[in-house]
Amino acid sequence: MKRSVSLDLGGRKYTFLTSDPQELVDQVFSKIGELYDSLKNNEEEIGYEKILVGISVNLAHDLVRSQNELLRLKAKYEEVLSEYFQGRDEVEK
């Protein structure tokens, strides 16, 4: 069941609907908060909107890097399994 959750960022409140566990919501909001905190000192100079874009770029970068690493590890896992089971069909028959 979906519920309402709120993120406070730079004195602004954003409300979302989610069915994700609270622990995951807390982790996501914590990560966003960390990124905001690392950029907020530049808010007067670059503006709030550009800080949000910076947060988005950082999160997208981390996501793509993680997806690429997952694909690499999956390919390696399949390679190791293939090598492990290579020739076993003939032995078992």
Secondary structure, DSSP 8 states (H G I E B T S, - for coil): --EEEEEEETTEEEEEEE-S-HHHHHHHHHHHHHHHHHHGGGHHHH-HHHHHHHHHHHHHHHHHHHHHHHHHHHHHHHHHHHHHHTTHHHHH-
